C-alpha cells in the first residue's frame, strides 16, 4: 500500500514509442510500490504490459500526416472544438478525482503542442491547488528540431511557469539536451538525466534459450508498431535472397495500424517457407534477445532494446516529416559500437543486403556504451521528490 499517487499522461500520435516508453516507466514505478495511473490519449495497443498500473484510455486521436497537422478521432473524423472540450473535461475530472502528488507529462511541453487544450487546464489547476503536486516533464534524449520562430521560447516559458523537474531519459555524455533545445542552460536546475529507459521484458529467458541453439537464430525485421515503415519492410523482403542470411529464418513485424490490404500484400511477398510476416508483438524485446540480427528504423525504444539484447543491427532511421532524432541517435551510436546505418533516401535491396552481411560479420552491439538505467533512476527520483514535498 502506498500514499504516493502518480498521474502520468501520454499521447502518441503516429508510432507507439512514446506509449511503450511511458508504460515501461509506469510499470517500474508501480513495481516499486507507487500508485500509478497512466492516462493515454492515443489508440489502444493490444498486449501492452502495464503490470499493476491503472490505465485510463481517453477517446483516442491520431495524426493522419507526417507533420501532425491533422488529427482524427476514434471514428476517423477530424477532431473539432466539441471533441476537444469533452476530452479536456474528462482529463480535468481525472486529475480532480485522483488528486496525485506527482503529475507527469510525457514529452510536453517539448512536444504535443496540439494537446494544449487539455493539458493547460490541468496544469493551471495543479498550480492553484492547496497542495500543489510535483510537476514533471518526461522526455526522450533528442527533441525534434523547431523550424518555427518562438517555439523554443514557448517551451521555455511553459517549463518555467508550470514544471518543477524535467527528466531527460538519456545520457549527457552521448547526447546532451542543449544539442536539440537551445534554452537548456536556462532550465539547468530543473533538468536531470536518468539514463536510457529500456524494456528488457523476457530478454534473459530468450537469451538463455538462444545460447542453447546453433547459429540459425532469426533475422528480425521491424518498423515500430505504428503506420509508417512499409518501404523498409518491403525492401527487407526483397533483400533477403540477396544476403548471406537467406537461409536463416526471417520474421517481419508489421505495425498494428498498417491497414489489412498492405499487411496481406507483405505476407504474400514473403516468398519462402522460412519467412514469417505477422503483426507487431508485445514480446518484441524477447524476440530481439533471441535474434541474430535486427533490421529496423532508429526509434529510441528499438535501438536501445537491441543494444540491451546484445543483438547485431542494421538501422534505417525514419526521416519523414519533421523527424530528425533517429538519424542523430544512430550516428552517435555507430561511433561507439558496431551499427550499420542506411539513410532512408539511400535504401535499396542491394544496399540493405550488403549491410546485413557486414552486420553479421561484426561483433554484436555493446550495451555498456551508454547509461541504460533510466527506469530505476526515474523511480528513485520520483520517490525522492515526493518525499521532499512531504508526500
N, C-alpha and C positions, 0 to 999 in steps of 0.2 A: 504494500500500500504506500502511496506517495501523496504528498501535498503539493508537488510541483507540477503544474499543468502547462503543457506546451501546445500552442496552436501554430501549425506550420502550413502556410499557404503556398501552393504551387500551381502554375498554369503552363501547360505545354500546348504549343500551337501547331507544330509541324511534325517533328520527330517525338520520341518518347524519352530522350536522355534526361531532361530536366526532372520528369516524374520518377524515373528509376533512381537517380541520384538522391532525390528527396526521400524516396522510400527507404533507401539504404541508411540514410541518416536517421530517419524516424524510427526504423527498426532497431538501430543501435541505441538510441535514447530510451526506447521502450524496454529493451533488454536490461538496461541499467536501472530500471525502476521508475522512470519518468512517465507521467500520464500524457501520452502524445495523441493529438487529434490532427490528422492530415486532411486538409481541405483542398480538393483537386477540382480545377475548372476545365480540364481537357477531357478528351474521350477516354472511356474506361479501358484499362489494359488487362486483358484476361490473364489470370495466373500470377498477378503481381503479388510478391511475397511481402506481407506487412507485419508478420509476427503478431504482437499484441497491440498494434496501432489501430486506433479507431479511424476509419475513413469516412469522410463526408463528401459525397460527389455532388458538386454543383451542376446545374444544367450545362451541358458541355458545349464548348465552342472550339473551333479550329480555324487555321488560316487556309485560304484557297490559293494563295500565291506565295512565291519565294520571298517577297518583300513585306509580308504580313499586313498588307494594306486592307484586305477584305476578310472579315471574319464571318463565319456562318454558325448557326446554332445546331442543335442535335438533329433537326429536321432539314438541314441544308439550306435554310433561309438566312439571308443576310441579317445579322443582328441589328435591332433598332433601339430607340430610346426606351420603349416599354420593356423590352427584354433586359436592357441594362438596369433599369430601375428595379425590376423583380430580383435580379441576381444580386444587386447591391444590397437590397433589403434583406435577402437571405443571409448573405455573408455577415452583415452587421448584427443580425439576430444570433448567428452562431457565436460571434465574438461576445455578445452580451450574456448569452446563456452560459458559456464556458468560463468566462472571467479568468483567462490564463495569466500566469505570472510571466511566461515567456511568449512573446509574439514574434514569429519568424516568417520572413518572406523570401522565397526562392527567387533569385535574380533581381527583383525590384529593389531599389529604383534604378538599377543599371540596365534594365530591360523591362519588357512587358508594360510599356507606356500606354498601350491600348487599354489596359485594365485599371487605369487610374480611377475610373468611375466607381469602382467598388473597393479599391484599396485605400484611397484617401479618406473616405468617411470613417473607416475603421482606425486608421492612424490618428485622425482627429479625435475620435472617441477615446482612444488609448491615451493620448496626450492630456486629455481633460479629466481622466479618471482619478478618483480619490486615491486609489492605489495603482499607480501607473506601472504597467508591465515593463520588463526589459525588452526592448525592441531590437531585433537582429535582422540584418540582411545576410543571406546565404548565397554566395556567388561562386561560379567556377573560376578557374585560373585565368582565362583570357576573355576579355569583353569584346563585343563586336565594335569595330571602328565606327565612329559617328561622323557622318558626312554633312549633317545639317548644323549650321551655326547655333550655338546656345544650348544644344542638347547636353553637353558635358556640364555646363553651368547649372542646368536644371537638375541634373542628378546630384551635383554637389549640394545644392540648396535643399533638396529633399533629405539627404543624409544628415545635414546639419540641423534640420528642423525636427526630424522625427526619430532618427536611429541612434541607438547607444553604441552598437557594435556592427562591424562588417566582417563576417567570416569569409575569408578567401580560401577556397578549397584547392590549394596549390602549394608549390614550393618556391619561395622567392629566389632561390639560387638557380632555378630553372626558368621561370618566367615571373617577373615581379609585376604587381598591379599597375605601377606607373608606366609600364610599356604600352598599356591599352586604355588607361584612364589618366589623363594629364593632370587632374587635380588630386591625385593620390596623396601627395605630401600634405595637402590641406586637411585631410581626414586621417593622417597617420596615427593619431592617438586612438582612433576607433577601429583600425584595421588589425586583424590577427590572422596569420596564415595557419592553416590546420594540417597541411599536407593533403595529398590526394585521397579522395573518397573512393573506395574500391569495394564492389560487391564480390566477395570470394565464396559465395554460397556453393557448396558442393565441390569446390576445387580440390580439396585434399583427397577426397574419396576418388574423384575422377583421375587425379594424378597417380594415385596408387595403382589403380586399375590399368592405366596406360603403361606404367612401368613393367607390368607383368606380360605385355604382349610385344611382338616384334615391331619393326619399323613400318607397319602398314596403317598407322593412325591416319584419320581422315583429314582432308583439307576442308576447312570451314569457311564458307563464303557468306558474308552478311552485309547489310546496308542499313542497320538500325531497324527499329520496329515501326517506323513511320511510313510515309507515302513516297519518299524520294529514294533514289539509288537504283532504279531499274536498269539504267545503262551499265552500271558496274556488274550487276548480276548477269545480264545478257552477255557481256564481254567475257566474264569468267567462264561461262559455259562454252563459249567459242574457243577460249584459250586453253581449256583443259587438255584436249587431244594434242596440242602443240607443245605441252610442257613435259618435264621429266616425271611429273606427278600423275600422269594419265592413268596409271594402273592403280593408284590409291583410291579409296572411297572418297567421294566429294559430297558434302552436304551444303545445300544452298538454302539460306533462310530468307524468306520474303516477308516484308513488313505487313502487319495486320491491316493497315489502311490502304495497301495496294489492292486495286479492285480485282474481282474474281477473274475477269477476262485476261488481264495481264498475268495473274498467277497461273492460270491454266496454260497460257502460251509459254511461260517459262518451264512449266512442268513437261510440256510436250517437247521442248527443246533440249531436255536433259540428255538424250541421245545415247545413254549407256546404262547398263544394269547397276553399275557401282555409283550412280549419281542419284541422290535423293533431293527433291525440291519440296520444301514444306514451309509453313508459316513460321515466323519468328517465335522462339520458345523461351519460357521463363527460366529454363535451366541453362541459358547461354554461357554463364561463367564456367559451369562444369564441363560443357562441351569444349570450351576453349582449352581447359586444362588437359583434356584428353586428345587434343588435335595436334597434328604435326605442323600445321600452318594455318594462319588466319589471313584471309583476304577481305578487307573491309574499307569503309570510309574511315575518317580520322577523328571521330567523335570522342569526347572526354571519356565516357564510360568504356567503350570498346577498346580503346588504346590502352587505358590503364588496367583493364582486366586482362588483356593479352600480356601486358608487362608482368602482372602478378602471377599469371599462369605459367610464365616462362615459355611462351609459345613463340615460334617464328612468325613474322608478319610482313605482309605487303599492304600498304595503306594508299588509298586514293582519296585524298582529302576533299570533302564536299566544299564547293566554292560557289554555290548558287546564290542568287540574290545579293544580300549584304554580308554574307558569311566570309570571315577571314580567319577565324580562330583555329580551324582544323589544320590549315596549312602551316601556320606558325608553330603549333604544338608538334606536328610531325617532323618539321625541320629541326627543331630543338632536340627532339628525342633521338633523331638519327645521328646527332653529334655525340651522343652518349652510349648508344647501344645499336647493334645491327638492326636496321629497319629499312626496308625497301619502300621508296615513295615514287608514285607516278602522279603527275598533275592530271586533273580531270580532262584538260584540253589535249593532253598527250596520250590518253588511254586508247590503246588498240589491243586486239587479241595477241598479236606478236609481242608487243612490249610487256604485256601482262605475263605471258608465258615465260619470257626471259627473266622477269622479276621473280616469279615463282621459283625458277631454277636457282637463281642467286640466293634467295632467302633460304631454301632448303639446304644449300651448301654452307651456309653461315651458321654461327652459334645462335642459340635462342636468345630472345630478349632478356636483359638482366634487370630484375626487379629493384635492385639496390641503388639504381642511379638517381632516383628521386624519393622524397619522403612520401610514403603511402599509408600513413597512419591517420588519415583525415577523419574517419568516423569516430575512433576512440578519442582523439583530441577534441573534436566537436562536443562530444558528450561531457568531457571534463570541463570544458569552458562553460557550457550551458549550466552545469551544476554550480560552478564557481560563481557565475554572475547571478544566479538565482539566490544563492546563499548570501552574497554581498548585498542583495536587495532586500534581505530579510524574509525570503520565502521559506 
